[in-house]
Amino acid sequence: MQILVVNPNTTESMTATIAAAAKSVAAPQTVIEAVTSRMGPASIEGYYDEALAVPGLLLEIAEGERNGAKAAIIACFDDTGLDAARALADIPVIGICEAALATTAFIARRFTIVTTMERSRLPVEALVERYGMAGRCNVRAADIPVLSLEDPNSNARDRLRTEISAALLDDKAEAIVLGCAGMADLAADLTREFGVPVIDGVAAAVKQAEALIALKLSTAKRGAYATPVRKTYSGLLEGFAPQAILKS
């Protein structure tokens, strides 16, 4: 089975980190196709970046489905463009925040998401509420820019560890969820270091995608995720008209 993993920012090195995390848990028969958006911001930190990352994300998902992907994963913890992607695609589309929360709920009653910037914490809090986990999950920001996670000379990972320590002490967290796809390579080491489950949403999404494929389930196409109505789009968005993007 082929699973498309889309990094909706344009940073190739982050896609490599995401791909490695996805492949590390994939079943032997699963082919991970990790791609980087061809347009949009270098990182997604807040609502503005998120909005402008959606067009490139949709292009990658449409192309991936045409090329045989059986499920798609959006590798951004904001679940960037998730509803739009589900409306566009027939295959299941999974956001890593929703996947991480669902997975963690099986193994811990109280848990904390540690994300990057304060401006990212607020959208993640909204997702926690949307997914029905507000009574069980706290959200913290380590005050680290996304791209600093890839800089070996930054103190980003030390700040992340400090915030995890605070979550375990102050939130009484029983598990930690890493609130950024760029943290995907840290889960195993942090689990060993802190002695609690540390969940990476990329890995969680891969296993849930495999389950949906095995169950032969696809996105419902009535109501909220009905295929977009064909109509004219103008200006720079002309190529994103449903009849254009679905056949291109």
C-alpha positions, 0 to 999 in steps of 0.5 A: 500500500502506498501512503502519501506524506505531505510536508506542507512547508517548503523545507526539504530537510524537514521532509527528510526527518518526517519521511524517516519517522514514517518509514521507521514504523511502516509495515513491510508492505507499506510504501511511504511517499514523502513530498515537500510542498512546491509553494508556500512558507518555509515553516508554518507558525501561526494562522497566516503561514497556515492559510498560505500553505494550503494551496500547495498542500492541495496540489500535492494531495491531488497529484498523490492520489492520481499517482496511486496513494491509498491514503494521505497524511498532512505532516503539520501539527496544525492539521493545515488544510485538513478539511479542504483536503478531505473534501478534495480527495477520495482517499482518507486524509489524516492530520498528525494532530488528530492522529496523535491525540487519538493514539495517546488517548488509548494509553494515558488519561492526562497528557500534554502537547509541547509545541513550538511558538506561542502563536502556534499554541493557540491554534493547537488548543483549538484543535484539542477542543475540536477533537474532544480532548480539552478535558484531558490535554494541556498545550505548552509552547517551548518558545522555539522557532520551527526551523531551529529544531534543525540547527545543531547550534541552537538550544531548541532541544534543551528548551523542549526538554525543559518544557517536557519536565514542566509538563510532567511536574505541573500538569501531572502529564502521563504522556507527552505529545510532540507538537511539531512534525519537525520533532518527529525524530526525537520521540524514542530518545525522549521516551527513554529519557523521561520514562513516559510515552512520547508520541510523534504524530507522524508515526501515529498517522502512518499506523492509522492510515494503514488501518483505514486502508486495510479496512477499505474505508474512504472519506465520506462524500456526502455532507461536509466532505462532499466533492467541491462544486465545479465553478470558476476561480479567478486570478492567481487561484484560477488553477485551483478551480475544482475541475482544474485541480482534480484532473490536472 
